[in-house]
Amino acid sequence: MIRKLGQFFRLYFFQAWFSYRSLFAWSTPFSYMTSKFGFPFFSMLYFVFIGKFVGFDNPEFIVIGNILLMPSINGLYGISMTIGDERQFGAMSYLLASPAARAPLFLGRAFFHIIDGFITVLVALPIAILFFGLGFSGINLLLLALCLILLSITTTGLGFIMGTISLVSRDGWMFTNTLGQLLFILIGVNIPVDKLPAFLQPISNYLPMTRGILAARQVLDGARWLDVSGLLGGEILVGLVYILIGYTLFRLIERASMTTGSLDSI
């Protein structure tokens, strides 16, 4: 049993490192920093000015929401690219031929993206304090860190699903981009969920990050564990469901490809 667990985690961390390293093999420090902070910063300014134009005089809500959305760059886009590019660059055939357990191979793609997404938010919050004059005094830092880690984990479920879809569809990246833009609207980043049209609010409740972002906002306002425990529990449940769906889709597509060879062709 101990030996099997050791093999599982060894394979998990090796897969995590090599998949993350291959994704950013082309990157330079400048391009990496630009992609991590440039786009989120300017999109934040965009929504702040749009909010002022329509009379939403609460830039702090938008600034915090966009910062809390940053893990989706890793969880949604990063993991989706990691999985989809394996087919594009011809690595999928080696994965399918490998006798290794599929769970650590598949789930390992998320590990460094989770850490990277968490660190990104930790860096962005002090920048927001400096540029926008936000005050975060009197908050529970450990509880806030828990919320941020949870956001970094639960968003990976969307990445697993969209990455698997990109294995069988040439339009996978288009679907991923569309979903990424919808997150700006649906999960309480720039618009409170209770202000959305009635038919959109149920959709928000079934998406990862919705409850996590709300919990993080409340913690930043001074809430304690008992105040947000229900939200965090719901976020964990939703995140696990999405991760399980992504893994199940991958296994189903993998089994189908054994007879069709669809995943072995570029």
N, C-alpha and C positions, 0 to 999 in steps of 0.2 A: 504493500500500500504506500509506504513512504517513498519507495523507489519510483512508483508510478507518479506520485505527486511531484517528485523532483524532476522527472522527465517532462511533466506537463509544464511546470514553471520555467524550466530551462528552455523548452521550445517556445513558450509564450514570449519570454524576454528577448530571445534571439530573433524571433520573427518581428517583434516590436521594433527592435533597433534597426534591422536591415530594411524593413519596409519604410520606416520613417527617413532613414538615411538616403534611400534611393529616390524618395519623393523630392527631396531638397538637394539632390546631387548637382543640379544646374544652378542652384541659387548662390548669390553673393550676399554678404552682410547688408549691403544697401538695398538690394531687391527684397531680401527677407524682411527688413524693418519696414520698408514701404508697404509691402503686402499686409503686414501684421498691424501697422498703426496708421498708415496713410489713408487707406480706404475707410476704415472705421471713423477716423477723425473728421474727414470731409463729409461723410454721410451724416455724421452727428450734426455738423454745422448746417447741412442742408435741411435736416428735419427741424432744427431749432428755428431757422429763419422761416420755414414753411409754417411752423406752429405760430410764430409771431404774426405772420401775415393773415392767418385765419382767426386770430384772436385768442390763441391758446397761450396764455401768459404764464407758463410754468416750464422754463427751459431746464430746470433741474430734473424734472420727470424724464424728459427726452434724453438728457445727457447720461443719466444713470442707466436708463433702459438700453441705450446703444452700447454702453460699456459692458453691461451684463450679457449682451448678445454676442460679444466677441468670441466666446468659446465655440460658437457655431462655425466660425471660419475653419477651425480645426476639425470639429466633430462632424460637420456636414460636408464641407468642401474637401478638406484634407483626406478624410477616410474614403470618400467617394472617389477621389482621384487615385488614391493608393490602390483600391480594388480594381477600378476600371482600367488603369494603366497596365496592370499585369497582363491583360489580354492584348492590349495594343502593342506592348513591347515583347510579346512572346514568352512571358514567364508563366502563363497560366498552365501550359502543358506540363511543366515540371511540378507545379503544385498538385495537379490532378494525379500525376504518377507517383507522388510521394506516399509512402506508407504511414506517414505521421498522422496523429490524431488531428481532425479538422478543427475542433474547438479552439485549441491554442493558436493554430495557424490563422484562423479567421479573427478571433477576438484580440489577438496580439497586436493587430494593426492600430488599435485604439490607444494603447498605453502612453506613448510619448505625445500623442495628440492631446490626451487629457492633461498631462503635465504642462504642455506648451500653452494650451488654452487657459489654464489656471494662472500661470505666470503672466500671461498677457494681461489679464484683468488686474492682477496685483500691481503691474506697472502702470496701467491706465488710470486706476483710481487716484493715485497721487497727482498725476498730470491733470485730472479733472479738478481736483482741489485747487491746484495752482492757477489754471486758466479760467475756471468758471467760479471760483470762490465758494465751492461747496464745503459745508461743515459736517464732519462725521464724528463729532465728539460724543462720548457716552455710549458708544456701541459695543456690543459683544464681539470682539475680533475673532474668537474661535468659532462662534456660531456663523459669522459672516464667511469665514474661510470654508466652513462646511457647506454653506449654500453655494459658494463659487465652485468647489470641487464637484458637488452634485450636478451643477449646471454643465460642467465640462464632461461629465460622464453620460448624462442622459441624452445630450445632443448627439452622441455617437450612434444612437439607434437609428436616427434619420440617415446618417452617413452610411451605415451598413446596408440599409434598404436601398438607398439611391445608388450606391456603388454596385450592388448586386444587379439592379435594373440596368445599369450601364454596361454590364457584361453581355446582355442579350438585346440591347437596343442602341442604335446609333444616335438616338436623341436623348440618351441618358443625361448628358451634361446640361442639355437644355432644360430638362425636368428639374435637375438639381438647382440650377440658377433661378428658375421660376419659384421653386419652393423657398429658396433663400430670401428672395425678395418678399414673398408673402409673410415670412416670419417678422419682418419689420412692422406688419400691420396686425397680425393675428395673435401674438403672444404677449401683448402688453408692453411692447418696447417704446413705441411713440404715441400710442393711443390706449387709454385704459380699456380693459376687456369689457367692462360694463358699459362703455360708451359706443361699442361696436353695434352694428345692426343686429337685431335679435337672431337672425338666421346664422350669423357668423359666430356668435358666442359659444354655442355647443362645440363648434370645430376647435375653437381655442382651448376648450377644456380637455380635449383629447390629444393635444399636441404636447410633446416634451418642452420643457423650459417655462411654460406658462406659470405653473405653480412655483417653480424655483425662483423665477424673477420676482414674483409677488412676495415670496418669503424674504428674498434678499432686500427688497425695498423696505419691508417692515423692519428687518433687522437694522438697516441703516437709519431708520426712524426711532430706534431704541427698543424694539420688541425683543422678548426673551424666548427661551426654548419652548415653553408651553404655548406661547402665542403662535408659533409657526410650525409646530410639530406635525399638525394635520396636513399642512401644505407640503412639507418635506416628505412625509409618508406617501402622499399622493404622487409627488414627483418621482420618487423611487419606483413606485408601481408602474407608472406610465413609461418610464425609461426602460425598465426591464422588459415590458411587453414589446416595445419597439426593437430592442436588441434581439429578443427571441424571434421576432418576425423576420428580422434581417438575416439571422443565422439559418432559420428554417428555409427561407427563400434560396439562400446560397446552396444548401444541401439538396434541395429539390432540383435546382438548375444543374448542379453538378451531376446528379444521377441521370438526369435526362440527357446530358451531354455525352455520357458514356456510350450511348447508342447513336446519337446524331453527330457528335464531334463538333458541336456548335461553339464550344468555348475554346477549342483548339485552333480555330481559324481566326485570322486577324482581318 
